[in-house]
Amino acid sequence: MRAVVMHQPGDVRVEERADPRIEEATDAIIAVTATCVCGSDLWPYRGAEPVHDQVMGHEYVGVVEEVGPDVSTIRVGDFVVGSFWASDGTCEICRSGYEAYCVHRVPMGAIGTQAERARIPLADGTLVATPAVPEEDLLPSLLTASDVLGTGWFAAVAAEAGPGTVVAVVGDGAVGLMGILAARRLGAERVIACSRHEDRQALAREFGATDIVTERGDAAVARIKDLTGGLGAHSTIEAVGTQEAMMQAIGSTRPGGHVGFVGVSHDVSIPGGPLFMAGVHLHGGPAPVRRFLPELIDLIWNREIDPGRVFDLQVPLEDAPAGYRAMDERRAVKALLWP
């Protein structure tokens, strides 16, 4: 099969790899219908994380081709959406709604889903079947549920976005944009998007942003407080993972407010003094996407939300290197790959 491999920073190739096979009784094999490049894939691409001959990808939808003997809820022929963390769904942590921290979890990025086929461990706890084979125009939106929409949704939930709240979103990448959509869907009265890019600002407004802040850092904090009567946002989503973004998120949140952080952390260190004086709640980390999949699939299936608009570049799997370049150069928000 054809699969995307990152040999070293900036060196992405599409190569022949062995077809996956059932390795554990709880596995499933899927034919990947659609996959994509994640913003987190850019960290190793840019050299911020070590990488050597790594198969790539952790977001996927597809059709089940084979299941292990212990798989009971997923059948051959099902069209499925899966989380970017494989989880058993039965451990105490999973039952509490935090499947990304399952005691038997498997990171799908270590398996690679930017490929024609993929092995899905712990299939019963990881995959959710759609009601039927979806219409083609729903595929991009269903793909977002595998990670980026689920992550943005978790960020909004962690930040306790809800009716009557003012939500600030730090980060205008795909996750931040999905956080805007989620916050509005959860009932936020206002959503303040932090963005300097006109194309992303337009998408932010499409997804429900009511205000745009172009400043960064302390200037952004001041602007958000100005927009909120000097108090700050009730809820803030941090969707970047840098020191500046985290401090901007904390500073933008009013005392008693909540910060939902889902940006993959890189050298973030929160000083004790500012944290102590902020009086905010912090909650986040890798998103337990599996918790939200049934709800998100239902919303997409019934065409109540259209998160697939976040894919502003769609290319064949063979052109994956071009998709990486476009996202790295910020010419695309998110690149969808068609195997």
Secondary structure, 3 states (H helix, E strand, C coil): CEEEEEEECCEEEEEECCCCCCCCCCCEEEEEEEEECCHHHHHHHCCCCCCCCEECCCCEEEEEEEECCCCCCCCCCCEEEECCEECCCCCHHHHCCCHHHCCCCEEHHHCCCCECEEEECCHHHHEEECCCCCCHHHHHHHHHHCCHHHHHHHHHHHCCCCCCCEEEEECCCHHHHHHHHHHHHCCCCEEEEECCCHHHHHHHHHHCCCEEECCCHHHHHHHHHHHCCCCCEEEEEECCCCHHHHHHHHHCEEEEEEEEECCCCCCCCCCHHHHHHHCCEEEECCCCHHHHHHHHHHHHHCCCCCHHHHCCEEEEHHHHHHHHHHHHCCCCCCEEEEC
